[in-house]
Every structure is written in structure tokens, then in C-alpha cells.
Amino acid sequence: MSINAIKSVLTQRDPNAPKKLQTDLSNLKKKKVELLNKYGKTEEDLAPHFECPNCQDTGYIHTADGVTLCPCIKQKLYNIQYNNSNIYDLENQNFSKFNINYYSDKPDFEKYKSKLSPRDNIIKIRKICDKFIENFDDPNENNLLFCGNSGLGKTFISSCIANEMIKKGKTVLYQTAPLMLDNIIDYKFGKTSNNIISTINSVDLLIIDDLGTETKNNLKITELFNIINSRLLNQNNIITKTIISTNLSLQELYNNYDERILSRIIGNYEACYFFGDDIRIKKKLS
């Protein structure tokens, strides 16, 4: 329509062409609104729907300081390089599938050494996790330590938190302690060019699962201390948080690791003790 109006002005010397163009465009806009109303739609329904609203799926964010890589792309790279081969079914682990009915509502102090029932305890832990997610950017918000036997939901809840943080545009790195420490040692001894240490220190949320299942030596214990300490020191001037999951108790952690590690954990992590019956067994029996 605009091209035809220009042609009319140039070839036919029609002085009314611009005015007619404005009228025709106005009528088209009215017709568009009528059609949208007829089918119960809005202008927003016609807009593109981006997987990442921050970068509009371009992978880059423009700021006053220049162009930076969007966290969504960083996360995809982490998933390709680390998470996909290391974490189980991350995308499907979310709080909508969190079921407290797997936890008994009967207290058993003799068995669990707690006056709370397993169900009340997991509800308490869920509230701690919600607070952790909500206050993630608060430097005073503690990291999380998940302790308890296997099959009680530690990895599942870690994954739920990971999903919530990814939705908030944060980057998440999931590593089992054995694989993480082996990768660090391999890099330091030149067996790989993959600098996982840089990623570990800079990622928004680091999840260390299965601490205590790695083979231990002084070198690995030193590297574990370096990881925990470096992230607490906030050397990159960004808020980073860590979740550590282990089958060991605090006393067992003290017996197995450097006192400096336990000191950092006690002072900067909120301990959540999981107890109850093995959920995996319950699912198989149900």
C-alpha cells in the first residue's frame, strides 16, 4: 500500500495519496482488532514467543558495557559439556512432582533421632529450599548441605532447585564429587584441556552430589577445600551459591575430611538432615 501510494504521488501527481494511505492503514488496523476480538486473541498472541525473554533467543545481551553471552547459552554449553552426562533427567525433576506422601507422618525418635516425623521434616526442608531460591542473590543467604541416607530425595530436591534457578536466568553446574575431583586432577596434570576449575568458580549454582563416595587422597581433599573456599570468597564479585549432598553425617564428614573444610561448611551452610524410608523401594513396592 505504501509503495502504491508513492507511485501515485510520483506518476499521477495525486496529492490525496498520502491521506488515502493513512485512511486505508487505519481501516486495516481496525479490521485486525475486530478479527482478534472475534477469536478471543490479543496483540500479544501475535508476538514471537521466545524460549529466553532476556536475549530473545539471540544468545547475547546488550548492556551499557557492551555485548555479553546470555546465561541461557552458558547453561546450554554447561549441559552439553558436563550436566547431560552427569545428572539424571534434570528437566523432569521439579517441585510439581514433589510428593510428601512418600514420607511417613509418624515420628520415631528412636529410629530417626528427631521429634519430627519424616513428613514434617521434609516439609521443613522444602521451606528452607524455597527461602534459598527466593534469596539466592542475598550474600547473607547460606549455602545448603543435604545429609542423609540414599533414596531420601536429596538429589531430586537438588535438581528441583537447579530447575528453579535456571528459570531465573542463573547458570547451574551439577557434578558428582568423584567425577568433579577426577576432572580437576586430570586438568591440573595436563590430561585434558578442559578447564573445569574456571567453570566451577564462576557458575551461579554449583551442586556437588555424592560427597564421600570419591576415593580420597590429600590432593583431592585440597582441591575440594579450594572449591568451597574460592566460592565463599566471591572472587568474581558475583553472588554464587553451592549445594553439597552427602550420605555422611557431620561427624563422618569431620572424620573423613580436612578440619578446614568442615569449618567452612558449618559456618556457611545450612544443614538439612533427610530421614525416612527409602523412596526408591517404596515406589517399586507401590
N, C-alpha and C positions, 0 to 999 in steps of 0.2 A: 504493500500500500504506500509506503514511504517512497519507494522507487518510482511508482506510477505518478505520485504527486509531483516529484522532482521533474519527471518527463513532461508533465502538463505545464509546469512553470516554464521550462526551457523551450519546448517545441510549440506549445499552443499559447504561451504567454497568458495562462489562466491565472488571474490574481486571486481567485477564490479557492485554488487548490489546497493551500496550507490550512485554511479554515475548514474545508471539507474533510481533510485528513484528520484533523483533531476531532471532528464530529464522529467520523467513522470509527476512530480508535476508541472514543468514549462509549459508543454503542456496543463495540466488541467487548469492552471491559464489563459493561452491564450484563451482556449475554453470558459472559463467563461466570459472573457472580450468580446469575439465575440458575445456570447449569449446576454449579457447585451446591447451591441450596437445594436444588431438586434431588440430588443424590446424597445429601447429607454430608458433604465434604467441605473442607476449608482450604484456604491458600496453602496452609502448611502441608496438606496432603500431597500437593504437587511439588513440594520442595524435595531435593535429594536427601535421603536418609543415610547418614554416614555411620560406619562402624565406630569411628573415633571422631567425636564432635570437636575435639581440641585442634586437630590438624586437618579435619575434613578429608581424611584418608589420603593425604598427600605424603605423610611421613615426616613432615617438617613443620616447625612452629616459628613464626616470625615475631621477634621481640625487639625491644629497643636496642639490645646488644647485638642483634644480628639474627641469623637463622640457626636453629638448633634442632637436633634429631628428636622427634616426638617420643615420649615414653612408650607409646603403643608399638613403635618399631623396635625399640630397645627390647621390649618384652618378647616380641616375636623372635628376635635374634637369640635371646636367652633360652627360649623354649626349644629352638632348633638345636642350639649348641649344648644345652645342659638338661633342661627340665623334661622334655619329651622322653628321654631315655632313662629318666631317673625318678620321676614322680608318677604315681598311678592315677590315670583318669582325672586329671586336675579339674577340667571344665565341668565335670558332673558332680564334683564334691562341693556342695553348697548348703547353706543353713536351711533351705527349704526342705532338705531331706534329713534334717537333724531330728531324731526321734528319741525323746526322753523315756519312752516306754521300754527301751532295751535295758534300762537301769532300774533296779529294784527300789521300791518305795519303803522297804523295811530296813531300819537301822540295825547294825550288828557291830557293836563296839569291839567285841572280842575278835571278830574276823577282820574288820577294817580299821580298827584303832581310831574311830571317829564316831561322834554322836550323831552325825548326819547320815541319812540314807544315801545310797549311791545316786538316787534320782535328785535329791535336794543338792547333793554335791555338784552334779553335772550342771544343774540349773545355775548354781553359784559361779561355776567356771564359765558358763555361757555369758553371764553378765560381765565378768572380767574381760572376756574376749570382745564383747560389744563396746566396752569402755576403751579398750586398746585400739579398736578400729576408729572409733569416734575421735579419740585424742591422739591419733598417730603423729601428727605434726607438733605435738606438745613435747618439748625437750625434757619435761619433768615426768612424762609418762614412762613407766618402766617397761622393759622387755619382758618376755614371757618364758617361763621354764615349765614344761609339761613333764611330770613324773608319773610313773605307774606301770603296771604290768602290760604286756602286749594284749591287743584285742579290746582295748577300752575306749578307743576313739581319738587318741592323741593325733595321729596322722590325719584322720578325717577332719578334725576341727582345725588343724593347721592349714589344710587345703581350703577349707571354708573361708578362713581369714585371708588367705592368699587371693582367692577369687574376689573378695570384697575390696581388697587393696588395688587389684588390677582394674576394677570398675572405677576406682577413684583416680586412675591415671598413674598409679605407683608401679614401680618395677619390682618383680619378685624373683628371687633365685632360690630354688629348692635343691638341697644337697643332702644325701645321707652322709653321716660323718666318715665312714670308711672311704667312700668314693671321693669326697671332697679333699680329705687329707692325702690320699694317694695322688690325686691330680696336682695338688700343690707340690708334693715331693718330686713328682715327675717333671714339673716345670722348673723347679729350682736346680735339678740335676741335668737339665737340658734334654730330657727325653721327649718333651713336647714343646711346641712354640706357643701353645695356648695359655695365655697369661690369665688364669682364673683368679689370681690374687687381686688384680685390679678390679675385676667384676665383683668379687666378694666384698671389697672395701667400699664400692660405690653404689651398689644396688640398694634400693629403698628398704626392702624387707628381705632379710636372709633367714631361711628356715633350715636349721640343721637337725635332721632326723636321725634317730637310732644312735645317739651318742652313747658310747660304751660298747658298741659292737665291733669297733675297729681294733685291729691289732695295735698294741701300744708300744711306743718306744720314746725316748727323750726328744727326738726330733719332732715327732708328731704332736707330742704334748706342748712343745714350744710353739709350733705353728698354730695350734688351737688357741693358746693364750694370745698370740699375736692377732688372730682374727677377732676374738672377743674384745681385746683391749683397743685395737685400732678403731673398731666401730663405736666403742664407747667414747673415744677421744674426739670423734666427729671431725676428723682431719680435713674432710672435703667441704666443711661448712654447710652441710645439709643434714637434715634430720633423718637418721637411719635407725631401724629397729631390727631386732633379732628374736626369733623363736627357737628355743632348743627343746628337743623332745628326747626323752630317755626312759629306759626301763629301770634305771638305777634310782635309788633313794639319795637324799642329800649326803647321808653318811657314806654310802657306797661311792658317790662322786668324790668325796673327800679322801677316801681310801685309794682311789684309782688315779687321781689327777693332782697336779701341782696345786699347792695351797693358794697360789696367786689366782688361779682360775676360779676356785670356789669362792674366794673373796670377792672377785668381780661379779660373780653370779649372785651371791647373797645380797650384795649391795645394790645391784642394778636390775635384778629380775624379780618378777612376781611369780612365786611358785604355785603351780596348780597341781594338786595331787588327784590323780584319777584312780578310782577303785570301783569294784563291782565284779560281775561275771563277764567272761569273755564273750563279746558281742558276735564274733565270727561263729562261735559254736552255737549261740542262740539262734542265729539266722539259719544255720544248717538244720537245726532241730525243729524250727518252726515251719 
